[in-house]
Amino acid sequence: MKFKTKLAITFLTIILLPVLLSLVAFLAIGAVIIHSDGQSYEMELADYSMMSDSIDGFSQATDELFETISRDAATNSTLLEDPSYLSGLNAEAGEYSSYIIVRRGNGIYYTGNADAADKIFDRLPEYGSERAEADSSFYYNDLRKLVKQVDFTFSDGEKGSVFIVTRITSVFSRSFLVDMFLAIVLILVLTSMVLTQWIHKGVFSPINRLNLAMQKIAEGNFDYVLESGEDNEIGELYRNYEDMRLRLKESAEEKLQNERQNRELISNITHDLKTPITAIKGYVEGILDGVADTPQRREKYLKTVYTKANDMDRLINELTYYSSIDNNRIPYNFHRINVAEFFEDCVEDVGLDLESKDIQLNYSNLVDPATRIIADPEQLKKVINNIIGNSIKYMDKQKGVIDIRLLDEVDSIRVEIEDNGKGIAAKDLGNIFERFYRTDASRNSMKGGSGIGLSIVKKIIEDHGGYIWATSREGEGTCLHFVIRKYREAEGDEQNINH
């Protein structure tokens, strides 16, 4: 549930719930009052208007008058026949919003309010009714009148009754107001508790979990997972945290991996540089000490020194190129180049070197002579040289063979460079394009490999929009395959495409 919805619900709850519960409390308290007063005053047409100013209050106000009349009826009923005495009682009753009706037989003998008496007289209880015998009071809801009855006998033996009629006003009773006040306070407290718990569960608890998760991140713990299936701001916040956590974890792991690879690179380069430097020092000392005492031996020593210096230069160049790859600063200069012409030049360049190493080079082109691609000739040539250099480095056959094949893939060309070297184990085949990976660290370092040659190849091919993979069989040889898309647009003047 979104925060906007929660706020709307909270707003409506704060308004409606107390009102609704107050209404329920009003009806419940009213029902209790009606039931209590109904039993005490034997009401007619009882409803919630009975919650008007306390019937008990008015009943108690006229209790003294009622006791006086009851005493007169029992000891000296002739006083109740005296109009002047009755007027005095009526005046006293008037102080409590009441008046007196005296009934003689079936008619009115005396009344302190003739108009009001005519409206209620016919509904007054009969002489000797159960109500009168119980000295009980009763209430007429529609007339809002509380009536108390005292029966007596006139001096001539005629039956009579004195009625104290009290008008009930519409002011709420004090007890009702106190009960309603306490009920409303309780309702507000309960409403606050419910809303507080709801907000705490929906907002503060998730935020506390997020705060704990951020503390874990600050401590370097990227494994603390926050999961939420809610489609609201909290759920979105949790998902954003998860994205951040995964990226930070990936970044931290990548940083550790790079640090490990850099240490490995330094170790490899140090070892690979130490070997030719040691050889150079040895041969130079041989020359200086006169060990190379003939022109032929001195020439051999100098050629060895030159070869070792070239090995060192190659390692340094690889390290420099690796730095360019790591910072995405490879200087590309793309051209539209003819595939057949480019690979013929490459084969011619590497052919002489392979021939000097007694390695046979086979070249076949099954691509249309007019096929062109978009490529950087210098970088693509580095790819071919690195692949062939690897084949030469790990050639274990007396008669080495390297095949270069160009195949047509409709929209692309596929280049295959295959050798009959020692091959690569299946467990290592998927890792050969990783930086610094060596299938056999001890043998590769002896051969001067830094472990970044094929990672450079992969980077260049991918920057050309292509992809590369390898197939191999141990003891039989390895084949590197890479694919580059053909150039299909209209023919035009060749222009440089800077990248």
C-alpha positions as CSV (number, residue, x, y, z in Angstrom):
1,M,0.0,0.0,0.0
2,K,1.4,3.4,-1.0
3,F,2.1,6.1,1.5
4,K,-0.5,8.4,-0.1
5,T,-3.1,5.8,0.4
6,K,-2.0,5.2,4.0
7,L,-2.2,8.9,4.7
8,A,-5.7,9.1,3.3
9,I,-6.8,6.1,5.3
10,T,-5.2,7.6,8.4
11,F,-6.9,10.9,7.8
12,L,-10.3,9.2,7.3
13,T,-9.7,6.9,10.3
14,I,-8.9,9.8,12.6
15,I,-12.2,11.5,11.6
16,L,-14.6,8.6,11.0
17,L,-13.6,6.0,13.5
18,P,-14.0,8.2,16.6
19,V,-17.3,9.5,15.3
20,L,-18.6,6.0,14.5
21,L,-17.4,4.6,17.9
22,S,-18.9,7.7,19.7
23,L,-22.2,7.0,18.0
24,V,-22.0,3.3,19.1
25,A,-21.1,4.5,22.7
26,F,-24.0,7.0,22.6
27,L,-26.5,4.3,21.6
28,A,-25.1,1.8,24.2
29,I,-25.1,4.3,27.1
30,G,-28.5,5.5,26.0
31,A,-29.8,1.9,26.0
32,V,-28.5,1.4,29.5
33,I,-30.1,4.6,30.7
34,I,-33.4,3.8,29.1
35,H,-33.4,0.3,30.5
36,S,-32.6,1.6,34.0
37,D,-35.1,4.4,34.0
38,G,-37.7,2.2,32.3
39,Q,-37.5,-0.2,35.2
40,S,-37.6,2.6,37.8
41,Y,-40.4,4.7,36.2
42,E,-42.4,2.3,34.1
43,M,-42.1,4.4,31.0
44,E,-44.6,4.6,28.2
45,L,-43.2,4.8,24.6
46,A,-39.7,4.7,25.8
47,D,-36.9,5.7,23.3
48,Y,-33.6,7.6,23.3
49,S,-35.2,10.9,24.3
50,M,-35.1,9.4,27.8
51,M,-31.4,10.5,27.9
52,S,-32.7,14.1,28.6
53,D,-32.0,15.8,31.9
54,S,-31.9,13.3,34.6
55,I,-35.2,11.8,35.6
56,D,-33.5,10.8,38.8
57,G,-32.6,14.4,39.4
58,F,-36.2,15.7,39.0
59,S,-37.6,12.7,40.9
60,Q,-35.3,13.4,43.9
61,A,-36.2,17.1,43.7
62,T,-39.9,16.3,44.3
63,D,-39.3,13.5,46.8
64,E,-39.8,15.8,49.8
65,L,-43.1,17.0,48.4
66,F,-44.1,13.5,47.6
67,E,-43.3,12.4,51.2
68,T,-45.3,15.4,52.6
69,I,-48.4,14.5,50.5
70,S,-48.0,10.8,51.4
71,R,-47.9,11.7,55.1
72,D,-50.9,14.0,54.9
73,A,-52.9,11.3,53.0
74,A,-52.1,8.8,55.8
75,T,-52.6,11.1,58.8
76,N,-54.8,14.0,57.9
77,S,-56.3,13.6,54.4
78,T,-58.7,16.6,55.0
79,L,-55.8,18.9,54.3
80,L,-55.8,17.6,50.7
81,E,-59.4,18.8,50.4
82,D,-58.4,22.4,51.3
83,P,-57.8,24.4,48.0
84,S,-55.6,26.9,49.9
85,Y,-53.4,24.2,51.2
86,L,-53.2,22.6,47.8
87,S,-52.2,26.0,46.3
88,G,-49.3,26.0,48.8
89,L,-48.3,22.6,47.7
90,N,-48.6,23.6,44.0
91,A,-46.4,26.7,44.7
92,E,-43.8,24.5,46.2
93,A,-44.0,22.1,43.3
94,G,-43.6,25.0,40.9
95,E,-40.0,25.4,42.2
96,Y,-39.2,22.1,40.5
97,S,-41.0,22.6,37.2
98,S,-44.0,20.6,38.6
99,Y,-47.6,21.1,39.4
100,I,-50.4,19.3,41.3
101,I,-53.5,17.6,40.0
102,V,-56.1,16.3,42.6
103,R,-58.6,13.9,41.2
104,R,-62.0,13.3,42.9
105,G,-63.8,10.3,41.6
106,N,-63.4,10.7,37.8
107,G,-63.0,14.4,37.7
108,I,-60.5,17.1,38.5
109,Y,-60.9,18.5,41.9
110,Y,-57.9,20.8,41.8
111,T,-55.0,21.6,39.4
112,G,-52.2,24.0,39.4
113,N,-52.1,24.1,35.5
114,A,-55.5,23.6,33.9
115,D,-54.2,23.5,30.3
116,A,-51.5,20.9,30.9
117,A,-53.9,18.9,33.2
118,D,-56.5,18.5,30.4
119,K,-53.8,16.8,28.2
120,I,-52.7,14.2,30.7
121,F,-55.7,13.7,33.0
122,D,-57.3,10.9,30.9
123,R,-54.1,9.0,30.9
124,L,-53.5,9.0,34.6
125,P,-53.6,5.7,36.4
126,E,-56.7,4.7,38.3
127,Y,-57.2,4.8,42.0
128,G,-55.5,1.8,43.7
129,S,-53.5,0.8,40.6
130,E,-50.4,-1.4,41.0
131,R,-48.2,1.7,40.4
132,A,-49.9,3.6,43.2
133,E,-49.7,0.7,45.6
134,A,-46.0,0.4,44.9
135,D,-45.5,4.1,45.4
136,S,-43.8,4.1,42.0
137,S,-43.3,6.8,39.6
138,F,-43.9,6.6,35.9
139,Y,-42.9,8.6,32.7
140,Y,-44.9,9.6,29.7
141,N,-42.3,9.8,26.9
142,D,-44.4,11.6,24.3
143,L,-45.5,14.3,26.9
144,R,-42.0,14.3,28.5
145,K,-43.8,14.2,31.9
146,L,-42.7,12.4,35.1
147,V,-45.7,11.6,37.4
148,K,-45.9,10.5,41.0
149,Q,-49.3,9.3,42.5
150,V,-50.6,9.3,46.0
151,D,-54.1,7.9,46.7
152,F,-56.3,9.0,49.6
153,T,-60.0,9.1,50.6
154,F,-62.1,12.3,50.9
155,S,-63.9,12.9,54.1
156,D,-67.2,11.8,52.5
157,G,-65.7,8.5,51.5
158,E,-65.0,9.5,47.8
159,K,-61.9,8.1,46.3
160,G,-59.2,10.6,45.4
161,S,-55.6,10.8,44.1
162,V,-52.9,13.5,44.2
163,F,-50.6,13.6,41.2
164,I,-47.3,15.4,41.1
165,V,-46.5,16.1,37.4
166,T,-43.0,17.1,36.6
167,R,-41.9,18.5,33.2
168,I,-38.6,17.0,32.0
169,T,-36.3,19.4,30.0
170,S,-34.0,18.5,27.1
171,V,-30.7,19.1,28.9
172,F,-28.5,16.0,28.9
173,S,-28.0,14.5,32.3
174,R,-24.7,14.9,34.1
175,S,-24.1,11.1,34.3
176,F,-24.7,10.8,30.6
177,L,-22.2,13.5,29.8
178,V,-19.6,12.0,32.2
179,D,-20.1,8.5,30.6
180,M,-19.9,10.0,27.1
181,F,-16.8,11.9,28.0
182,L,-15.1,8.8,29.3
183,A,-16.2,6.8,26.3
184,I,-14.8,9.4,23.8
185,V,-11.5,9.6,25.7
186,L,-11.3,5.8,25.5
187,I,-12.2,5.8,21.8
188,L,-9.5,8.4,21.0
189,V,-6.9,6.4,23.0
190,L,-7.8,3.2,21.2
191,T,-7.8,4.9,17.8
192,S,-4.4,6.4,18.5
193,M,-3.0,3.0,19.6
194,V,-4.4,1.3,16.5
195,L,-3.1,4.0,14.1
196,T,0.3,4.1,15.9
197,Q,0.7,0.4,15.6
198,W,-0.3,0.4,12.0
199,I,2.1,3.2,11.1
200,H,4.9,1.6,13.1
201,K,4.4,-1.7,11.4
202,G,4.0,-0.2,7.9
203,V,6.7,2.6,8.1
204,F,9.0,2.5,11.1
205,S,9.7,-1.2,11.1
206,P,10.7,-1.3,7.4
207,I,12.8,1.8,7.9
208,N,14.6,0.3,10.9
209,R,15.4,-2.8,8.8
210,L,16.7,-0.6,6.0
211,N,18.8,1.3,8.6
212,L,20.3,-2.0,9.8
213,A,21.0,-3.0,6.2
214,M,22.8,0.3,5.5
215,Q,24.9,-0.3,8.6
216,K,25.8,-3.7,7.2
217,I,26.8,-2.0,4.0
218,A,28.9,0.5,5.9
219,E,30.7,-2.4,7.6
220,G,31.5,-4.0,4.3
221,N,28.9,-6.8,4.6
222,F,27.1,-7.0,1.2
223,D,25.3,-10.2,2.0
224,Y,22.4,-8.7,4.1
225,V,19.4,-9.2,1.9
226,L,16.2,-7.1,2.1
227,E,13.2,-8.7,0.4
228,S,9.7,-7.1,0.0
229,G,6.8,-8.1,-2.2
230,E,4.9,-4.9,-1.5
231,D,4.1,-2.6,-4.4
232,N,4.7,0.7,-2.6
233,E,7.4,3.1,-1.7
234,I,8.9,0.7,0.9
235,G,9.0,-2.1,-1.7
236,E,10.6,0.2,-4.2
237,L,13.1,1.4,-1.6
238,Y,14.0,-2.2,-0.8
239,R,14.4,-3.1,-4.5
240,N,16.7,0.0,-5.0
241,Y,18.7,-1.2,-1.9
242,E,19.0,-4.6,-3.4
243,D,20.2,-3.2,-6.7
244,M,22.7,-1.0,-4.9
245,R,23.9,-3.9,-2.7
246,L,24.4,-6.2,-5.7
247,R,26.3,-3.5,-7.6
248,L,28.5,-2.7,-4.5
249,K,29.1,-6.4,-4.0
250,E,30.0,-6.9,-7.6
251,S,32.2,-3.8,-7.5
252,A,33.9,-5.1,-4.4
253,E,34.4,-8.5,-5.8
254,E,35.7,-7.0,-9.1
255,K,38.1,-4.8,-7.1
256,L,39.4,-7.8,-5.2
257,Q,39.8,-9.7,-8.4
258,N,41.6,-6.8,-10.1
259,E,43.9,-6.5,-7.1
260,R,44.6,-10.2,-7.3
261,Q,45.2,-10.1,-11.0
262,N,47.4,-7.0,-10.7
263,R,49.5,-8.8,-8.1
264,E,49.6,-11.8,-10.4
265,L,50.6,-9.6,-13.3
266,I,53.4,-8.0,-11.4
267,S,54.6,-11.4,-10.3
268,N,54.4,-12.7,-13.8
269,I,56.1,-9.7,-15.4
270,T,58.8,-9.7,-12.7
271,H,59.5,-13.4,-13.3
272,D,59.4,-13.0,-17.1
273,L,61.7,-10.0,-17.0
274,K,64.1,-11.6,-14.6
275,T,64.7,-14.5,-16.9
276,P,66.0,-12.5,-20.0
277,I,67.8,-10.0,-17.7
278,T,69.7,-12.8,-16.0
279,A,70.5,-14.2,-19.5
280,I,71.7,-10.8,-20.7
281,K,73.9,-10.3,-17.7
282,G,75.4,-13.7,-18.1
283,Y,76.2,-13.3,-21.8
284,V,77.5,-9.7,-21.3
285,E,79.8,-11.0,-18.5
286,G,80.9,-13.8,-20.8
287,I,81.9,-11.2,-23.4
288,L,83.6,-9.0,-20.8
289,D,85.5,-11.9,-19.3
290,G,86.8,-13.1,-22.6
291,V,84.7,-16.3,-22.7
292,A,83.5,-15.3,-26.2
293,D,87.0,-15.4,-27.5
294,T,86.2,-15.9,-31.2
295,P,84.2,-13.6,-33.5
296,Q,81.6,-16.4,-34.1
297,R,81.0,-16.9,-30.3
298,R,80.8,-13.1,-29.7
299,E,78.3,-12.8,-32.5
300,K,76.2,-15.6,-31.0
301,Y,76.3,-14.0,-27.5
302,L,75.3,-10.6,-29.0
303,K,72.4,-12.2,-30.9
304,T,71.2,-13.9,-27.7
305,V,71.4,-10.6,-25.9
306,Y,69.4,-8.9,-28.7
307,T,66.8,-11.6,-28.6
308,K,66.4,-11.4,-24.8
309,A,66.1,-7.6,-25.1
310,N,63.4,-8.0,-27.7
311,D,61.6,-10.4,-25.3
312,M,61.8,-7.7,-22.6
313,D,60.5,-5.1,-25.0
314,R,57.6,-7.3,-26.0
315,L,56.6,-7.9,-22.3
316,I,56.7,-4.1,-21.6
317,N,54.6,-3.4,-24.7
318,E,52.1,-6.0,-23.5
319,L,51.9,-4.4,-20.1
320,T,51.4,-0.9,-21.7
321,Y,48.7,-2.3,-24.0
322,Y,47.0,-4.0,-21.0
323,S,46.9,-0.6,-19.2
324,S,45.2,0.9,-22.3
325,I,42.6,-1.9,-22.3
326,D,42.0,-1.5,-18.6
327,N,41.2,2.2,-19.0
328,N,39.3,1.7,-22.3
329,R,41.9,3.9,-24.1
330,I,42.7,1.6,-27.1
331,P,43.2,4.1,-30.0
332,Y,41.0,2.7,-32.8
333,N,41.1,4.0,-36.4
334,F,38.4,2.2,-38.3
335,H,38.4,1.8,-42.1
336,R,36.4,-0.1,-44.7
337,I,38.9,-2.8,-45.6
338,N,38.9,-5.5,-48.2
339,V,39.0,-8.9,-46.4
340,A,40.9,-10.8,-49.0
341,E,43.6,-8.2,-49.5
342,F,44.1,-7.7,-45.7
343,F,44.5,-11.4,-44.9
344,E,46.8,-11.9,-47.8
345,D,49.1,-9.2,-46.4
346,C,48.9,-10.8,-43.0
347,V,49.7,-14.3,-44.3
348,E,52.7,-12.9,-46.2
349,D,54.0,-11.1,-43.0
350,V,53.7,-14.1,-40.7
351,G,54.7,-16.6,-43.3
352,L,58.4,-15.7,-43.2
353,D,58.6,-15.9,-39.4
354,L,56.8,-19.3,-39.5
355,E,59.1,-20.6,-42.2
356,S,62.1,-19.7,-40.1
357,K,60.7,-21.7,-37.2
358,D,60.0,-24.7,-39.6
359,I,56.2,-24.3,-39.1
360,Q,54.0,-24.9,-42.2
361,L,51.3,-22.2,-42.9
362,N,48.2,-23.1,-44.9
363,Y,45.8,-20.4,-46.0
364,S,42.4,-20.7,-47.6
365,N,39.8,-18.0,-48.5
366,L,36.2,-19.0,-49.2
367,V,34.9,-15.4,-49.0
368,D,33.9,-13.3,-52.0
369,P,36.9,-11.2,-53.1
370,A,34.8,-8.0,-52.9
371,T,33.8,-8.6,-49.3
372,R,34.6,-5.7,-47.0
373,I,34.4,-5.1,-43.2
374,I,34.7,-2.1,-40.9
375,A,37.9,-2.6,-38.9
376,D,41.1,-1.1,-37.6
377,P,43.8,-2.8,-39.6
378,E,46.5,-2.3,-37.0
379,Q,44.4,-3.7,-34.1
380,L,43.0,-6.6,-36.2
381,K,46.6,-7.5,-37.2
382,K,47.5,-7.6,-33.5
383,V,44.7,-10.1,-33.0
384,I,46.1,-12.4,-35.7
385,N,49.7,-12.0,-34.5
386,N,48.7,-12.8,-30.9
387,I,46.8,-15.9,-31.9
388,I,49.6,-17.2,-34.1
389,G,52.1,-16.2,-31.4
390,N,50.3,-18.4,-28.9
391,S,50.2,-21.2,-31.4
392,I,54.0,-20.9,-32.0
393,K,54.7,-20.6,-28.2
394,Y,52.9,-23.9,-27.4
395,M,53.7,-25.9,-30.4
396,D,55.0,-29.3,-29.2
397,K,55.1,-31.1,-32.6
398,Q,58.3,-31.6,-34.5
399,K,56.5,-30.5,-37.7
400,G,54.2,-27.7,-36.7
401,V,51.2,-26.7,-38.9
402,I,49.0,-23.6,-38.7
403,D,45.9,-23.2,-40.8
404,I,44.2,-19.8,-41.5
405,R,40.7,-20.1,-43.0
406,L,38.2,-17.5,-44.1
407,L,34.6,-18.6,-44.2
408,D,31.5,-16.9,-45.4
409,E,28.7,-16.6,-42.8
410,V,26.1,-14.7,-45.0
411,D,26.1,-11.5,-43.0
412,S,29.5,-12.0,-41.5
413,I,32.9,-13.6,-42.1
414,R,34.4,-16.2,-39.8
415,V,38.1,-16.5,-39.3
416,E,39.6,-19.8,-38.1
417,I,43.2,-20.1,-37.0
418,E,44.1,-23.7,-36.1
419,D,47.3,-25.3,-35.0
420,N,48.4,-28.9,-34.3
421,G,50.0,-28.0,-30.9
422,K,49.5,-29.6,-27.5
423,G,45.9,-28.4,-27.2
424,I,44.0,-27.1,-24.2
425,A,42.2,-29.2,-21.5
426,A,38.4,-29.0,-21.5
427,K,38.4,-27.6,-17.9
428,D,40.6,-24.7,-19.0
429,L,39.0,-23.9,-22.4
430,G,36.3,-21.6,-21.0
431,N,38.8,-19.5,-19.1
432,I,41.6,-18.8,-21.7
433,F,40.2,-15.4,-22.6
434,E,40.3,-14.2,-18.9
435,R,43.1,-11.8,-18.0
436,F,46.2,-13.5,-16.6
437,Y,44.8,-16.9,-17.0
438,R,47.4,-19.6,-17.7
439,T,46.5,-23.2,-18.4
440,D,49.9,-24.2,-17.0
441,A,51.5,-21.3,-15.0
442,S,54.9,-22.9,-14.7
443,R,55.3,-23.9,-18.4
444,N,53.8,-20.6,-19.6
445,S,56.0,-18.4,-17.6
446,M,59.0,-20.3,-18.9
447,K,57.8,-19.4,-22.4
448,G,57.4,-15.8,-21.5
449,G,53.6,-15.5,-21.4
450,S,52.1,-12.8,-19.3
451,G,48.6,-14.3,-19.6
452,I,47.0,-11.3,-21.1
453,G,47.4,-12.0,-24.8
454,L,44.1,-13.7,-25.5
455,S,42.2,-11.2,-23.2
456,I,43.6,-8.5,-25.5
457,V,42.3,-10.4,-28.5
458,K,38.9,-10.8,-27.0
459,K,38.7,-7.1,-26.2
460,I,39.6,-6.0,-29.7
461,I,37.2,-8.4,-31.4
462,E,34.3,-7.3,-29.2
463,D,35.1,-3.6,-29.9
464,H,34.7,-4.5,-33.5
465,G,31.2,-5.8,-32.8
466,G,32.2,-9.4,-33.2
467,Y,32.8,-12.4,-30.9
468,I,35.4,-15.1,-30.4
469,W,35.6,-18.6,-29.0
470,A,37.9,-21.6,-29.0
471,T,37.8,-25.3,-29.6
472,S,40.5,-27.7,-28.7
473,R,41.6,-31.3,-28.2
474,E,44.5,-32.2,-25.9
475,G,47.4,-33.5,-27.8
476,E,45.9,-32.6,-31.2
477,G,45.7,-28.8,-31.3
478,T,43.6,-25.7,-30.8
479,C,41.4,-23.6,-33.1
480,L,40.4,-20.0,-32.5
481,H,37.3,-18.7,-34.2
482,F,36.2,-15.1,-34.5
483,V,33.3,-13.5,-36.4
484,I,33.0,-9.9,-37.8
485,R,30.0,-8.5,-39.6
486,K,30.3,-7.6,-43.3
487,Y,30.1,-4.1,-44.6
488,R,26.8,-3.8,-46.6
489,E,26.2,-0.1,-47.3
490,A,26.6,1.6,-50.7
491,E,30.0,1.8,-52.2
492,G,31.8,5.2,-51.7
493,D,35.1,6.8,-51.1
494,E,36.9,5.2,-48.2
495,Q,36.8,7.4,-45.1
496,N,38.2,7.0,-41.6
497,I,35.8,6.2,-38.9
498,N,37.3,7.4,-35.6
499,H,36.3,5.5,-32.5
